[in-house]
């Protein structure tokens, strides 16, 4: 009895996952977007996230440097510290 309930619950979850994936892919097809498979290798996925984070950090540093150049008036007033 308990096994039947557990199997029905697991099967229901699989049905919901398949339904949501189908909806998402259907929306992409109707909007002429490319359908791609998610990254299955967790190491590559984490490396990609680290690279994105580092790029954002470098861009933030460049933005602060440019703002410091724009705000420079011969003194340190209005200057921001550049994070490491």
N, C-alpha and C positions, 0 to 999 in steps of 0.2 A: 504494500500500500504506500509506504513512505517513498520507496524507490520510484513508483509511478508518478508521484507528485513532483519529485525532484527532476525526473526526466521531462515531464511536461513543462516545468518551469524553465529548464535549460533550453528546450526546443522553442518555447515562446520567446526567449531572449534572442536566439538565433534568427527567428523570423523577424523580430523588430530590427535587428542589426541589418539584415538583408534588405528590409523595406527602406530604411533610412539611407543606405548606400545607393539603392536604386533611385530614390528621390533625388539625391544629390547629383548622381551621374546624369539623370534625366534633365535636371536644371542646367547642367554644364552643356549637354548636347543642344538644348534649345537655345542657349546663349552663344553657341559656336565657340565654346572654350574647350581647351585640350583636357582630356581625362588622363590623369597620371596615377600610377600606383604609389601608395605611401612607401617611404623608405623602411625596408624590413630589417636592415642592419642597424642595431642600436648604436654601435660605435660610430658609424658614419653620421647618423642623425645627431649624436652629441657633438661630434666634430663640427658639423655644419652650424649648430647653435653657438658653439664657442667662436667660430669665425665670424658669424653675424654680430655677436656681442662685441668682439674686438673691433670690428669695422665701425660699429656705432660709437664705441669709445673714442676711436681715432677721429671720427668725424666731429664728435663733441669737442675734442681738444682743438681741432682746426677752427671750429666755429668760435670758441672762446678766444683763440689767438687773433682771429680776424676782428672780433668785437673789441679786443684790447687795442689793436692798431687803430680802429675807428675812434675809440675814446681817448686816445693819447693826446695830452695837452702839455707835455713836458714834466708832469708830476705823476705820482702814483694814484691820484684820485680817479676813481671810476674803473680801475684795473681789476680784473678778476684773476683768481688763482687758477692755474691749469691743473686739473686732476691727473694723477699718475695712472 
